[in-house]
Amino acid sequence: MNGMTPTRDRRTVKDEPVIHDLLSPSSSNSMTPQNRQPSLEVSLVERVRSYDSQSMHHAASVPQYFQNNRVTPSTTNIEIIDVDAIGKHSKVFINAIDELRQYDIEHVVKLPKIIVVGDQSAGKSSMMSALTGTHIPRKNGTCTRCPANIVTSAAETWSCSISLSQKYEYVQPRQPVKPQDVTQKNPFYPWRERDLRTLQFKVLTDKSELEDAMKWAQIALLNHNQNCTSFIPGAGQRWKEDDVTTEAEFSPNVVVVSISGPDLTSLSFFDLPGIIVNSAKSEQDYLIQAFENLAVKHIEEQNSLIIFTMSMSVDAVMSKTKKVIVDNNATARCVGVLTKPDTFSDKKGDVSDWEKVLLGTEHIMGHGYFATKQPGPNFKYDPTAGSYHDQARMEEAEFFDKDELWSGRWKHFRSRCGTAVIQEFLSCQLAKEIAKSIKERITLRMLEIDEELKMLPALPQSDIQHIILKILLRFSSKVQSLMNGELASSEHSFYGQWKTLSDDFYRVIISNQPEIELSDPSDILKPAVIELSDDEDDETTTPSGKHSNKRPRPQEAELPQTPRKRGKAVVPSISTPVKDENPFSEMVLSTPSRRANPGPNPLKGSPFAHHTSNGKKFTNIREIFKKIHQYAQPGMPGIVNHRVYDDFCKAAVKKWIDPLRTLLSETVRLLKKELNNLLDEHLGIYYQTPLFQVCRRLLDQYVDRYYMHEVGATEELYNLEVLRMFTVDNPTLADHKRKELEHAQKIRRNIRAHRKVDQMLSENPKKLAANLEPAARRRAKQKIADEVSAEALGRDPFENTLPVASYIRAYYLTAAHRFTDSVCLSIHNRLFHSVSENIDSYLEKELGINSSTIDAQEKCEALMADNAGMAMKRRKLINEKSQLESCAKRLDKLCADIKDLGSQNQNGNEDLDAAAMYRQYNPVDDEMM
């Protein structure tokens, strides 16, 4: 491998330290304080061996299961992939992944992203150029102002496509941007997030054009509101004028550079602007937070490997990027790369700080540290001596081999120095990440395809008529079982839901018992008016006095005053009604659910919720009184004409029509839903065929036919109820009437007693203390009302209306029980029974396929005709599954190849560097396992 150290023998590798163990945070943390800060006089080799010994002890303590099984076994039949073996032969694995791309599984297996971060001028772009074999522009500061995504992949010939990925739009600020403008809500102010838009910029086939094209692509991003075509090299007007001015200082949008070529590994790099501590100008101070926000946005992505570049030209403690990585808990996914080692080598003095970094005892990164040296300003490129990158790698190797520090005191870190070593590590790490998930992802996707294909089964090509008839027979049998109540029942089943519906129908009909108001304006009693004459014994009083029981007639609002004689002493009359403070809140004869403060609607959420007020304010005792007088026969006092009862009873039951229609419509909705569910269960796999669509339409027609029969039957029951009142259930009617009359008389007596108390308090307010609280006043009035005698109340002028009111409500309850029972019986024993009895062979007859004629067979073939779109989708899924199966076989071969390589290595034919490097590249992974 180009750029790698020469192959060493077994003895050399055995004597050298395993850098994996040196850089393990777990190992370092387990040391004593004395070992954590060793004396500089102790040789580096001794320290290395000390770390190695402790790490080996730790590895031995790891349970054997975890050492032998690095990935969780999957249900797939793909052979288990040995992550350790893949690490040793990552090149084999990555090449296999490139080969697998021909199977079009990009949506199943995705490479992790590599995020390159670092402080400004840390050498990120130079390192990126070396890793990707590209020339990233480093002039005019443009590269540091927006991210670049460089994607490499293998191809026979070199080509490059540059595009602009724009997820943010630039809003020209009205005034200079200040640091406080960059907030959590607006992390990239003055850029505002928008829908993603990707613009093609330029396609290249000449490597020499790449650097210039990338430079102008970034300038185009920084001029967001201008046409990007004007920046295209070779064609754009801005390019021709060499106008590099920009409207924005930076951009969170991305230049995407997709490079394909021979010997390229599939990698995806994100090069981010360097994090800065200070800005060159005060008006650019906002860039400090903006660049940090940009780094955080990419660092937070879990499917990423972070390359942290740190220049050795400055102290490690000065790195702000390191703090950002730690603050975002990303160190486990991070590998450190030390750049510009030549600037450090020029310095004299203590090197222990950087030595601790390389050893992994300070500034710890999850994957340890590497070192690289890229060409500096004195680098001389000779076009006749090979490519730029080849010469750069030769210079890099020469530096690490000959530099006094790196070839002397730090020679044991040589295996972690150089661009080629970093490339090998990245390939190894990516191989591991892919290997951990590729089996599971392929298996899960194949299971998803199987589930989708279940809904798109291949249609039968022979014996179609027999198959259809068999399915329809099973369907009819299931419908009959459902209608006969033979299927398991629950509150969510068809019968469970219909039971709830019928119960609610019963409740709403009963709760709509007609409400009759038992108070009347004539109940209000006026204060006594006392007339004084020469004969003081000549005293008359109002009906409230003790000397007269005369009371207002129901037709009168108030009594007329008696003509007065001479001088009069009149107790002032009250022109307005006395405020009702009756604690006995029932002024009407109603059902308990509609009395004072009834609470929430008891049928809330039910289809009948809006029918619960049908019985409110049905009538009052004055209207009943008038109706009695209207139908009274001359010479027959005290007899109530039957027409009074008939009129009121028919009016009460007429309001049943709306709840009845709701019951019927909801019943048919439930029925259709359940039958369609059964149809889906038996024919759903053929939903793309005319058979399914025609059967659904015929099934709806079938239900509608019997539904209309049921509508007619139940409306006939309703018409019988509203035609004339009738019942032979005398015991039930009598029982209801007795209870209703007792209740009405109790309410009526309390109303009149409270009116009497109001009159007494108007005449003598001192009967109650003036300072009583409202609740205490009500209790006191109630006590007085309870003590009012029947003699004081006198005869109730509405006495004869109470039996009529009670009869109306009693008959309503008697008829309501009869009606709800009859309706639900009709639905259950007529509608459901009809659907069950006639479903057998219905669909077969309507489809015309229940005969052995050629015509019936042709109809079956037409009904099973495939839908073009569904057929295409099925073929696509089958092809995808075939690709995945081929991919799985290729993975099996890969596992076998890796096993063969491992066997060869054990026989002495091994690549020592590859094996050692794998251990060295993964300082934390084994500890974490």
ZAMARGU-4260 file (C-alpha; in steps of 0.2 Angstrom, whole numbers, plus 5000, padded with zeros to 4 digits):
<rodrens>
0) 5000/5000/5000 | 5007/5017/4995 | 5013/5028/5009 | 5013/5014/5022 | 5028/5009/5032
5) 5039/4994/5026 | 5033/4977/5031 | 5041/4971/5047 | 5044/4954/5054 | 5035/4946/5068
10) 5049/4949/5081 | 5049/4968/5077 | 5030/4969/5079 | 5031/4959/5095 | 5044/4971/5103
15) 5035/4987/5098 | 5020/4994/5108 | 5002/4992/5103 | 4996/5009/5101 | 4978/5003/5104
20) 4983/5000/5122 | 4992/5016/5124 | 4978/5027/5119 | 4964/5018/5128 | 4956/5030/5140
25) 4951/5015/5151 | 4969/5009/5152 | 4975/5026/5157 | 4962/5029/5170 | 4966/5013/5179
30) 4984/5019/5182 | 4991/5026/5198 | 4994/5044/5200 | 5013/5041/5199 | 5011/5031/5183
35) 4999/5044/5175 | 5013/5057/5176 | 5029/5047/5174 | 5046/5055/5175 | 5054/5061/5159
40) 5069/5050/5163 | 5060/5034/5161 | 5062/5028/5143 | 5047/5029/5132 | 5049/5011/5127
45) 5047/5006/5146 | 5031/5017/5147 | 5024/5009/5132 | 5027/4991/5138 | 5019/4996/5155
50) 5003/5002/5146 | 5004/4986/5135 | 5004/4975/5150 | 4990/4983/5159 | 4979/4983/5143
55) 4982/4965/5140 | 4977/4961/5158 | 4961/4971/5155 | 4957/4962/5139 | 4959/4945/5148
60) 4945/4950/5160 | 4933/4953/5146 | 4920/4938/5145 | 4924/4926/5131 | 4907/4929/5124
65) 4910/4947/5120 | 4927/4944/5113 | 4921/4931/5101 | 4904/4940/5096 | 4907/4958/5091
70) 4890/4959/5082 | 4873/4953/5088 | 4867/4938/5078 | 4853/4941/5066 | 4838/4930/5060
75) 4845/4931/5043 | 4854/4916/5035 | 4868/4927/5030 | 4884/4921/5038 | 4889/4931/5053
80) 4902/4944/5049 | 4918/4944/5059 | 4921/4963/5063 | 4939/4959/5068 | 4943/4950/5053
85) 4935/4964/5042 | 4946/4976/5051 | 4961/4967/5046 | 4956/4966/5028 | 4946/4982/5027
90) 4952/4984/5009 | 4944/4968/5004 | 4928/4973/5013 | 4927/4991/5006 | 4930/4984/4988
95) 4916/4971/4991 | 4904/4985/4996 | 4908/4995/4980 | 4904/4979/4971 | 4888/4977/4980
100) 4882/4994/4974 | 4878/4986/4957 | 4864/4978/4966 | 4856/4995/4970 | 4855/4994/4988
105) 4860/5012/4993 | 4843/5014/5002 | 4848/4999/5013 | 4866/5001/5016 | 4873/5019/5018
110) 4891/5024/5022 | 4893/5034/5038 | 4898/5052/5035 | 4916/5059/5039 | 4915/5076/5047
115) 4931/5086/5047 | 4932/5099/5060 | 4946/5110/5068 | 4951/5127/5072 | 4954/5140/5059
120) 4971/5137/5050 | 4973/5120/5057 | 4976/5112/5040 | 4959/5104/5037 | 4959/5108/5019
125) 4976/5102/5015 | 4972/5085/5024 | 4956/5084/5015 | 4965/5086/4998 | 4977/5073/5003
130) 4964/5060/5009 | 4953/5063/4994 | 4966/5065/4980 | 4958/5082/4976 | 4964/5100/4975
135) 4953/5110/4987 | 4955/5129/4985 | 4964/5138/4999 | 4965/5155/4992 | 4955/5171/4996
140) 4947/5163/5012 | 4932/5156/5002 | 4935/5138/5007 | 4933/5143/5026 | 4916/5151/5023
145) 4905/5137/5018 | 4905/5118/5020 | 4910/5106/5007 | 4904/5088/5005 | 4916/5078/4995
150) 4909/5061/4990 | 4921/5048/4982 | 4917/5032/4973 | 4925/5019/4961 | 4923/5021/4942
155) 4933/5016/4927 | 4936/5034/4922 | 4938/5050/4932 | 4923/5062/4932 | 4917/5075/4944
160) 4900/5083/4947 | 4898/5099/4957 | 4881/5104/4964 | 4875/5117/4976 | 4864/5110/4990
165) 4854/5125/4997 | 4843/5122/5012 | 4845/5140/5018 | 4841/5157/5010 | 4850/5173/5012
170) 4839/5188/5019 | 4849/5204/5017 | 4850/5212/5034 | 4844/5230/5036 | 4859/5234/5048
175) 4876/5226/5052 | 4874/5209/5060 | 4878/5208/5078 | 4883/5193/5089 | 4867/5193/5098
180) 4858/5191/5081 | 4864/5173/5081 | 4853/5164/5092 | 4847/5146/5095 | 4832/5150/5085
185) 4842/5158/5071 | 4859/5149/5072 | 4865/5155/5055 | 4858/5172/5054 | 4855/5181/5042
190) 4852/5164/5033 | 4834/5157/5035 | 4830/5138/5033 | 4819/5134/5018 | 4815/5118/5008
195) 4830/5110/5001 | 4835/5114/4983 | 4849/5107/4974 | 4857/5116/4959 | 4868/5108/4946
200) 4884/5118/4945 | 4897/5110/4933 | 4902/5093/4927 | 4921/5090/4925 | 4931/5076/4917
205) 4948/5085/4919 | 4956/5085/4936 | 4965/5101/4934 | 4949/5111/4933 | 4943/5105/4950
210) 4951/5117/4961 | 4945/5132/4951 | 4927/5125/4949 | 4926/5122/4968 | 4932/5140/4972
215) 4918/5147/4961 | 4905/5136/4967 | 4908/5142/4985 | 4908/5160/4978 | 4891/5156/4970
220) 4884/5150/4987 | 4890/5166/4996 | 4880/5176/4982 | 4864/5166/4986 | 4852/5179/4978
225) 4861/5179/4961 | 4860/5167/4947 | 4873/5153/4950 | 4876/5151/4931 | 4885/5168/4931
230) 4899/5160/4942 | 4902/5144/4931 | 4920/5144/4926 | 4922/5146/4907 | 4904/5152/4904
235) 4898/5164/4918 | 4900/5183/4917 | 4906/5185/4935 | 4920/5172/4931 | 4925/5181/4915
240) 4926/5197/4925 | 4935/5188/4940 | 4923/5196/4951 | 4925/5187/4968 | 4915/5199/4979
245) 4901/5191/4990 | 4885/5197/4998 | 4887/5185/5013 | 4901/5183/5025 | 4898/5164/5026
250) 4885/5151/5021 | 4878/5136/5029 | 4873/5129/5012 | 4885/5115/5005 | 4895/5113/4990
255) 4893/5095/4985 | 4908/5087/4975 | 4905/5070/4969 | 4921/5062/4962 | 4922/5045/4953
260) 4937/5037/4947 | 4949/5022/4947 | 4955/5016/4964 | 4944/5028/4974 | 4936/5021/4989
265) 4917/5025/4993 | 4919/5039/5006 | 4909/5055/5011 | 4918/5069/5019 | 4911/5085/5026
270) 4924/5099/5027 | 4918/5113/5038 | 4924/5131/5041 | 4936/5132/5055 | 4930/5137/5072
275) 4937/5154/5077 | 4940/5162/5093 | 4943/5180/5087 | 4938/5189/5071 | 4948/5200/5060
280) 4935/5214/5061 | 4923/5218/5075 | 4909/5218/5062 | 4913/5200/5059 | 4911/5195/5078
285) 4895/5186/5074 | 4905/5173/5064 | 4912/5166/5079 | 4896/5159/5085 | 4889/5155/5068
290) 4904/5144/5064 | 4902/5135/5080 | 4884/5132/5077 | 4888/5125/5060 | 4901/5113/5067
295) 4888/5107/5081 | 4875/5104/5068 | 4886/5091/5059 | 4894/5084/5075 | 4877/5080/5082
300) 4874/5068/5068 | 4876/5050/5076 | 4880/5042/5059 | 4896/5051/5058 | 4914/5049/5061
305) 4923/5065/5066 | 4940/5070/5061 | 4947/5083/5073 | 4962/5092/5066 | 4974/5100/5078
310) 4989/5110/5073 | 5005/5107/5082 | 5010/5125/5079 | 4999/5130/5094 | 4997/5123/5111
315) 4983/5109/5112 | 4974/5118/5126 | 4970/5133/5115 | 4959/5122/5104 | 4941/5128/5104
320) 4935/5114/5093 | 4940/5101/5106 | 4929/5110/5118 | 4914/5109/5106 | 4917/5091/5103
325) 4917/5087/5122 | 4902/5098/5125 | 4892/5088/5112 | 4897/5071/5119 | 4905/5066/5103
330) 4923/5061/5108 | 4919/5042/5106 | 4916/5045/5088 | 4931/5056/5085 | 4949/5053/5079
335) 4962/5066/5081 | 4974/5071/5067 | 4989/5082/5072 | 4994/5093/5058 | 5010/5104/5054
340) 5022/5093/5064 | 5036/5101/5056 | 5032/5118/5065 | 5033/5109/5081 | 5049/5100/5077
345) 5057/5117/5075 | 5055/5121/5093 | 5066/5116/5107 | 5062/5111/5124 | 5049/5101/5133
350) 5038/5089/5122 | 5029/5080/5136 | 5013/5089/5133 | 5011/5083/5115 | 5018/5066/5120
355) 5003/5064/5132 | 4992/5068/5118 | 4999/5055/5107 | 4999/5042/5122 | 4980/5046/5125
360) 4982/5052/5143 | 4977/5070/5139 | 4964/5078/5126 | 4957/5060/5124 | 4948/5055/5108
365) 4939/5039/5106 | 4950/5033/5092 | 4966/5041/5097 | 4977/5052/5087 | 4986/5051/5070
370) 4999/5063/5063 | 5001/5070/5045 | 5012/5082/5036 | 5006/5091/5021 | 5016/5101/5008
375) 5021/5118/5015 | 5025/5134/5006 | 5043/5127/5002 | 5036/5112/4993 | 5043/5110/4975
380) 5032/5100/4964 | 5041/5092/4949 | 5028/5087/4935 | 5041/5075/4928 | 5043/5065/4944
385) 5025/5059/4946 | 5008/5066/4952 | 5007/5080/4965 | 5000/5068/4978 | 5013/5055/4975
390) 5027/5067/4978 | 5018/5075/4993 | 5017/5057/5001 | 5035/5054/4998 | 5040/5070/5006
395) 5028/5066/5021 | 5036/5049/5023 | 5054/5056/5022 | 5050/5069/5036 | 5044/5056/5048
400) 5058/5044/5044 | 5072/5058/5046 | 5065/5071/5058 | 5075/5070/5074 | 5060/5069/5086
405) 5049/5058/5075 | 5063/5046/5071 | 5070/5046/5088 | 5061/5048/5104 | 5044/5046/5095
410) 5048/5032/5083 | 5036/5021/5092 | 5022/5032/5085 | 5028/5030/5067 | 5014/5017/5063
415) 5001/5031/5066 | 5010/5044/5055 | 5006/5048/5037 | 4991/5051/5025 | 4990/5033/5019
420) 4989/5026/5037 | 4974/5038/5040 | 4966/5032/5024 | 4968/5014/5030 | 4961/5018/5047
425) 4945/5027/5039 | 4942/5012/5027 | 4944/5000/5042 | 4932/5010/5053 | 4919/5012/5039
430) 4920/4994/5036 | 4917/4990/5054 | 4902/5002/5055 | 4895/4994/5039 | 4898/4977/5044
435) 4888/4979/5061 | 4872/4984/5052 | 4873/4977/5034 | 4866/4960/5039 | 4852/4967/5049
440) 4847/4980/5037 | 4846/4968/5022 | 4836/4955/5033 | 4824/4969/5039 | 4821/4975/5021
445) 4818/4958/5014 | 4805/4955/5028 | 4797/4972/5023 | 4796/4966/5005 | 4788/4949/5010
450) 4775/4959/5020 | 4772/4970/5005 | 4771/4955/4993 | 4758/4947/5004 | 4747/4961/4999
455) 4751/4959/4981 | 4751/4940/4978 | 4753/4933/4961 | 4736/4930/4954 | 4731/4912/4950
460) 4733/4907/4932 | 4722/4891/4932 | 4707/4884/4940 | 4701/4902/4943 | 4683/4898/4945
465) 4686/4885/4958 | 4697/4897/4968 | 4684/4911/4968 | 4669/4900/4972 | 4679/4893/4987
470) 4683/4910/4994 | 4665/4917/4992 | 4659/4901/5001 | 4670/4904/5016 | 4665/4923/5016
475) 4646/4918/5016 | 4649/4906/5030 | 4658/4919/5040 | 4644/4932/5037 | 4631/4919/5044
480) 4642/4916/5059 | 4643/4935/5062 | 4624/4938/5061 | 4620/4923/5071 | 4631/4929/5085
485) 4643/4914/5084 | 4659/4924/5083 | 4668/4930/5098 | 4659/4945/5106 | 4667/4960/5114
490) 4663/4978/5116 | 4673/4982/5100 | 4665/4968/5090 | 4650/4970/5079 | 4637/4964/5092
495) 4646/4973/5106 | 4645/4990/5096 | 4627/4987/5091 | 4622/4982/5109 | 4629/4999/5115
500) 4619/5008/5101 | 4603/4999/5105 | 4605/5003/5124 | 4608/5021/5120 | 4593/5021/5109
505) 4583/5015/5124 | 4590/5028/5136 | 4587/5042/5124 | 4569/5038/5122 | 4566/5035/5140
510) 4575/5051/5145 | 4564/5061/5134 | 4549/5058/5145 | 4538/5074/5142 | 4543/5088/5154
515) 4528/5097/5162 | 4529/5113/5171 | 4519/5113/5188 | 4520/5131/5192 | 4509/5145/5186
520) 4509/5164/5187 | 4493/5164/5197 | 4502/5155/5211 | 4510/5171/5216 | 4500/5179/5231
525) 4498/5197/5234 | 4500/5205/5251 | 4484/5208/5260 | 4475/5225/5257 | 4466/5231/5272
530) 4452/5245/5270 | 4447/5255/5286 | 4430/5263/5287 | 4419/5271/5301 | 4414/5253/5306
535) 4431/5246/5310 | 4423/5229/5312 | 4419/5229/5293 | 4435/5221/5288 | 4439/5212/5272
540) 4455/5204/5267 | 4464/5197/5252 | 4464/5179/5250 | 4479/5178/5261 | 4469/5185/5276
545) 4461/5173/5289 | 4443/5179/5285 | 4442/5174/5267 | 4448/5159/5257 | 4445/5167/5241
550) 4459/5164/5229 | 4464/5170/5211 | 4456/5161/5197 | 4469/5153/5185 | 4464/5165/5171
555) 4468/5180/5182 | 4485/5187/5184 | 4480/5196/5200 | 4465/5200/5210 | 4456/5217/5207
560) 4455/5229/5222 | 4439/5230/5232 | 4430/5247/5231 | 4436/5258/5246 | 4425/5268/5257
565) 4431/5283/5268 | 4448/5285/5274 | 4459/5270/5270 | 4474/5262/5277 | 4482/5252/5263
570) 4497/5240/5265 | 4507/5244/5249 | 4505/5231/5236 | 4520/5223/5227 | 4519/5227/5208
575) 4532/5215/5203 | 4532/5196/5207 | 4542/5191/5223 | 4559/5184/5219 | 4558/5165/5220
580) 4569/5158/5233 | 4561/5141/5233 | 4575/5129/5238 | 4564/5115/5232 | 4571/5117/5214
585) 4559/5106/5205 | 4546/5117/5197 | 4543/5105/5183 | 4538/5087/5182 | 4553/5079/5173
590) 4565/5064/5172 | 4579/5064/5185 | 4593/5068/5171 | 4584/5084/5167 | 4581/5091/5184
595) 4591/5106/5191 | 4610/5104/5188 | 4609/5088/5178 | 4628/5088/5174 | 4635/5083/5158
600) 4625/5075/5144 | 4624/5057/5149 | 4625/5052/5130 | 4640/5063/5126 | 4649/5054/5112
605) 4634/5044/5107 | 4625/5047/5090 | 4610/5051/5101 | 4618/5065/5110 | 4609/5079/5101
610) 4592/5070/5104 | 4592/5072/5123 | 4582/5088/5124 | 4567/5082/5114 | 4555/5081/5129
615) 4560/5098/5137 | 4546/5111/5140 | 4533/5099/5133 | 4518/5108/5141 | 4512/5116/5158
620) 4497/5114/5169 | 4489/5130/5162 | 4489/5122/5144 | 4482/5106/5151 | 4469/5116/5161
625) 4464/5124/5145 | 4463/5108/5135 | 4452/5100/5148 | 4440/5115/5147 | 4441/5115/5128
630) 4435/5097/5127 | 4423/5097/5142 | 4405/5091/5139 | 4391/5101/5145 | 4382/5094/5161
635) 4397/5082/5164 | 4407/5091/5177 | 4423/5083/5184 | 4425/5071/5168 | 4440/5074/5157
640) 4437/5070/5139 | 4448/5055/5132 | 4453/5067/5118 | 4464/5077/5131 | 4474/5062/5135
645) 4475/5057/5116 | 4481/5073/5110 | 4495/5075/5123 | 4501/5057/5122 | 4502/5057/5103
650) 4512/5074/5104 | 4524/5066/5116 | 4528/5051/5105 | 4529/5060/5089 | 4547/5065/5094
655) 4553/5047/5092 | 4556/5048/5073 | 4573/5057/5074 | 4581/5044/5087 | 4573/5030/5076
660) 4582/5036/5060 | 4598/5038/5070 | 4597/5020/5076 | 4594/5014/5058 | 4608/5024/5050
665) 4621/5019/5063 | 4615/5001/5062 | 4618/5000/5044 | 4634/5009/5045 | 4641/4996/5058
670) 4634/4982/5047 | 4642/4988/5031 | 4659/4991/5040 | 4659/4973/5048 | 4654/4965/5031
675) 4667/4975/5022 | 4680/4969/5035 | 4675/4951/5032 | 4677/4954/5013 | 4694/4962/5016
680) 4699/4947/5026 | 4694/4934/5012 | 4697/4944/4996 | 4709/4958/5002 | 4724/4950/4994
685) 4715/4953/4977 | 4710/4971/4980 | 4719/4976/4964 | 4707/4965/4954 | 4689/4969/4947
690) 4683/4954/4958 | 4686/4964/4974 | 4679/4980/4968 | 4663/4972/4961 | 4660/4961/4976
695) 4661/4977/4987 | 4648/4986/4977 | 4637/4971/4977 | 4638/4969/4995 | 4633/4987/4998
700) 4618/4984/4987 | 4614/4968/4996 | 4614/4977/5013 | 4605/4992/5006 | 4591/4981/5000
705) 4587/4974/5017 | 4590/4990/5026 | 4576/4998/5016 | 4565/4984/5021 | 4569/4987/5039
710) 4566/5006/5037 | 4549/5003/5031 | 4545/4990/5045 | 4551/5001/5059 | 4542/5017/5052
715) 4526/5007/5052 | 4529/5003/5071 | 4531/5022/5073 | 4516/5026/5064 | 4506/5014/5074
720) 4512/5023/5090 | 4507/5041/5084 | 4491/5036/5076 | 4481/5034/5093 | 4486/5030/5111
725) 4483/5012/5115 | 4489/4999/5128 | 4483/4984/5136 | 4497/4984/5149 | 4486/4991/5163
730) 4496/4985/5178 | 4512/4994/5171 | 4502/5010/5166 | 4494/5010/5183 | 4510/5008/5193
735) 4518/5022/5182 | 4503/5033/5185 | 4503/5031/5204 | 4522/5036/5205 | 4520/5051/5194
740) 4505/5057/5203 | 4513/5056/5220 | 4528/5065/5213 | 4517/5079/5205 | 4507/5082/5220
745) 4523/5084/5231 | 4530/5096/5219 | 4514/5106/5217 | 4512/5107/5236 | 4529/5114/5239
750) 4527/5127/5225 | 4511/5133/5233 | 4518/5133/5251 | 4533/5144/5245 | 4522/5156/5237
755) 4512/5157/5253 | 4529/5160/5263 | 4533/5174/5250 | 4516/5182/5254 | 4519/5181/5273
760) 4536/5189/5272 | 4530/5203/5261 | 4517/5207/5274 | 4530/5205/5289 | 4548/5204/5283
765) 4553/5203/5301 | 4548/5184/5301 | 4566/5181/5295 | 4582/5190/5301 | 4588/5202/5288
770) 4606/5197/5290 | 4605/5179/5286 | 4616/5171/5273 | 4607/5165/5257 | 4609/5147/5261
775) 4603/5150/5279 | 4588/5160/5272 | 4583/5146/5261 | 4583/5134/5275 | 4573/5145/5286
780) 4560/5148/5272 | 4559/5129/5269 | 4556/5126/5287 | 4541/5139/5287 | 4535/5131/5271
785) 4535/5114/5278 | 4524/5120/5292 | 4511/5128/5281 | 4494/5119/5284 | 4483/5113/5270
790) 4469/5124/5277 | 4481/5139/5275 | 4484/5134/5257 | 4466/5131/5253 | 4460/5122/5237
795) 4472/5120/5222 | 4463/5127/5207 | 4474/5116/5196 | 4470/5101/5206 | 4461/5092/5192
800) 4476/5094/5180 | 4488/5084/5190 | 4480/5067/5186 | 4481/5071/5168 | 4499/5077/5168
805) 4503/5061/5178 | 4494/5050/5165 | 4503/5058/5150 | 4520/5054/5158 | 4515/5037/5163
810) 4508/5032/5146 | 4524/5039/5138 | 4535/5027/5149 | 4523/5012/5145 | 4523/5015/5126
815) 4542/5019/5126 | 4547/5002/5133 | 4535/4994/5120 | 4542/5004/5106 | 4561/5002/5109
820) 4558/4983/5112 | 4549/4982/5096 | 4561/4992/5085 | 4576/4983/5092 | 4568/4966/5090
825) 4563/4970/5072 | 4581/4975/5068 | 4589/4959/5076 | 4576/4947/5070 | 4572/4954/5053
830) 4587/4964/5047 | 4601/4953/5054 | 4591/4937/5050 | 4588/4942/5032 | 4606/4946/5029
835) 4612/4930/5036 | 4599/4919/5027 | 4601/4926/5010 | 4620/4929/5009 | 4623/4911/5004
840) 4627/4911/4985 | 4621/4929/4983 | 4638/4935/4976 | 4640/4920/4965 | 4623/4922/4957
845) 4625/4941/4955 | 4643/4938/4947 | 4636/4925/4936 | 4649/4912/4940 | 4640/4898/4949
850) 4638/4887/4934 | 4650/4876/4924 | 4648/4885/4907 | 4662/4893/4897 | 4654/4910/4900
855) 4656/4908/4919 | 4674/4903/4917 | 4677/4918/4906 | 4669/4930/4918 | 4680/4923/4932
860) 4696/4926/4922 | 4690/4944/4918 | 4686/4946/4937 | 4704/4941/4941 | 4713/4952/4928
865) 4728/4960/4936 | 4729/4979/4939 | 4744/4986/4928 | 4750/4997/4942 | 4749/4984/4955
870) 4758/4971/4944 | 4772/4984/4941 | 4774/4986/4959 | 4774/4968/4962 | 4788/4965/4949
875) 4798/4979/4957 | 4797/4972/4974 | 4802/4954/4967 | 4817/4962/4958 | 4822/4971/4974
880) 4821/4955/4984 | 4831/4946/4971 | 4845/4960/4972 | 4845/4958/4990 | 4847/4939/4989
885) 4861/4941/4977 | 4869/4954/4989 | 4867/4941/5003 | 4876/4928/4993 | 4890/4940/4989
890) 4892/4944/5008 | 4893/4925/5011 | 4907/4924/4999 | 4915/4939/5007 | 4915/4931/5024
895) 4922/4915/5016 | 4936/4926/5008 | 4940/4934/5024 | 4941/4917/5033 | 4952/4911/5020
900) 4964/4926/5022 | 4964/4923/5041 | 4968/4905/5038 | 4983/4910/5027 | 4989/4922/5040
905) 4989/4909/5053 | 5000/4898/5042 | 5013/4912/5041 | 5007/4920/5025 | 5001/4935/5034
910) 5001/4954/5031 | 5009/4959/5048 | 5006/4978/5045 | 4987/4976/5042 | 4984/4965/5057
915) 4994/4977/5069 | 4986/4992/5061 | 4969/4986/5065 | 4974/4984/5083 | 4982/5001/5083
920) 4968/5010/5074 | 4955/5005/5087 | 4961/5011/5104 | 4943/5012/5112 | 4933/4999/5103
925) 4939/4984/5112 | 4938/4992/5128 | 4919/4996/5125 | 4915/4979/5120
</rodrens>
